[in-house]
Amino acid sequence: MSTEDTADDRDEREDREDRRGIQSIEVGGRLLKAAAARGQPLPLKALSQAAGMSPAKAHPYLVSFCKLGLMRQDP
């Protein structure tokens, strides 16, 4: 039995390490998760802070989520 990595083992490990996602979806997902965790309407500043980003960064994501019907803005 060999303790050396086979080429297949290395390829599989590299695939797991190098998996790339779509950064904008991950950022938006943080906002959705923060909103869901609170379970109540939050002002932009509080929601963006809960998601670990600035209100200026969060706002365009929230506009898009509202357009898609994923979120709504209280009047």
TAWOCOR-V236705 format. One record per backbone hydrogen bond with DSSP energy under -1.0 kcal/mol. CO is the residue of the C=O (numbers start at 0). NH is the residue of the N-H. E is the energy in kcal/mol with one decimal. If there is no record, write none. Layout:
co: {CO:CO}
nh: {NH:NH}
e: {E:E}
//
This chain:
co: {5:6:7:8:9:10:11:12:13:21:22:23:24:25:26:27:28:29:30:31:32:33:34:42:43:44:45:46:47:48:53:54:57:58:59:60:61:62:63:64:64}
nh: {9:10:11:12:13:14:15:16:17:25:26:27:28:29:30:31:32:33:34:35:36:37:38:46:47:48:49:50:52:51:57:58:61:62:63:64:65:66:67:69:70}
e: {-2.2:-2.6:-2.5:-2.3:-2.7:-2.4:-1.9:-2.2:-2.6:-1.9:-2.6:-2.5:-2.5:-1.5:-1.2:-2.2:-2.8:-2.1:-2.5:-2.5:-2.3:-1.4:-1.9:-2.6:-2.9:-2.1:-2.2:-1.5:-2.6:-1.1:-2.2:-2.5:-2.3:-2.5:-2.0:-2.6:-2.3:-2.2:-2.0:-2.5:-1.2}
//
